[in-house]
Amino acid sequence: MPARKKTAGAEAIILAGGSGTRMGGEKQYLPLAGRPMIEWTVEAFVSSGLFSGVVLALGPENLGKYGPAWEKAGVKTAPAGATRTESLRNAFKLVSPGAELVAVHDGARPLVDAPLIKACLEKAALAGAAVPAVPLKDTVKTVSADGKFFEKTPPRSSMMAVQTPQCYRRDVLAALLERAAGGKDYSDESQVLEELGIKTAVVPANYRNIKVTTPEDLLIAEAFMKDEKTITSRTRVPVARAGFGYDIHRLVEGRPLILGGVKIEHTKGLLGHSDGDVVLHSVCDALLGSISAGEIGIYFPPTDLTIMGISSVEIAAKTLEILTAKKARIVNVDVTILAEEPKLKPHYEAIRDSLAKILKLDKSDVSVKAKSREGLGDIGHGEAMVCYAAASVIK
């Protein structure tokens, strides 16, 4: 996708803290075209190239569950409030002081596109505020207070259905939030501008930019997302992924014992085609698994005699190359070694230091621990060693 020119000092706020009562639960993380809906929404803004920052307002449960991954991906998060306006206030506090323009968007509008966002920003820069809208297709009527009878038919030509992103100059949005009544919820924050005497510019939008509110809307959005152009024209937002690794080697005399790149004094070492480093092997398998790239035997087959005795540090280096090619970044690794001998607790810190250096991580992102088999089986008899590893990455 060609890079789009950023609008100077523009940041986006995406409100995704709604309860989703009409959907039977929080809708922002419902699957849409194989991914959580909110990922499509955030991606539209990140991939547009128009913003220097994005703030995502999430409900308490989603903030705790997904907030750290969004922060790792470069998206700031804010706690959603009891009302839309309160959520907007919380998110606005995280907008950078230098941002001249702010776009406010519904998390449940995943089909917004870059041309519409750009048009809204440009009009907001001139008018102070701009809102996308489409002509009404249906005739609308007002109803009686009890909802039983129609009363009037307003002229459809003078009415439009508004959408988001609603874009503002920073000073206008600040004034809007100051004026908005405390505790009152606004389905459309730009309505407060009418009280301030500020006219909002109309930006012609399109009918694809729907808000997913009911189960029927989700079906419509799915139909739109099946359009290949819609799916492939966006750059994927980095998300958290996890992988699991396992390895086992026999303990034999006459071999050095190397764990996580550290040589440990012992009467036995691990038998293998390489140096037998059971820790690095399981870690590398976990990392490759996190990006669906197979396992180390694919890249270093035991039938290849030219790599006999290869250092597992080289295997780790190749693994890092594959991660880099896949645009994946390691978040953390967690290692559990099963061994009856030697006692490994005195070596935890040395192994952590070594793994951090090999994987180019902070030591705080590396965990190492060991367990015994209480004398049971080959491991319990000191004849083998096993390692399990879990790894998480951002890709």
Buried (B, 14 or more C-beta within 10 A) or exposed (E): EEEBEEBEBBBBBBBBBBEBEEBEEBBBBBEBBEBBBBBBBBBBBBBBBBBBBBBBBBBEEBBEEBBEBBEBBEBBBBBBBEBBBBBBBBBBEBBEEEBBBBBBBBBBBBBBBBEBBBBBBBBBBEBBBBBBBBEBEEEEEEEEEEEEEEEEEEEEEEEBBBBBBBBBBBEBBBBBBEEBEEEEBBEBBBBBBEEBEBEBBBBEBBEBBBBBBBEEBBEBBBEBBEEEEBBEEBEEBBBBBEBEBBBBBBBBEEBBBBBBBBBBEBEBBBBBBBBBBBBBBBBBBBBBBBBEBEBBEEBBEEEEEEBEEBBBBBBBEBBBEBBEEBEBBBBBBBBBBBBBBBEBEEBBEBBBBBBBBBBEBEEEBBBBEBBBBEEEEBBBEBBBBBBBBBBBBBB
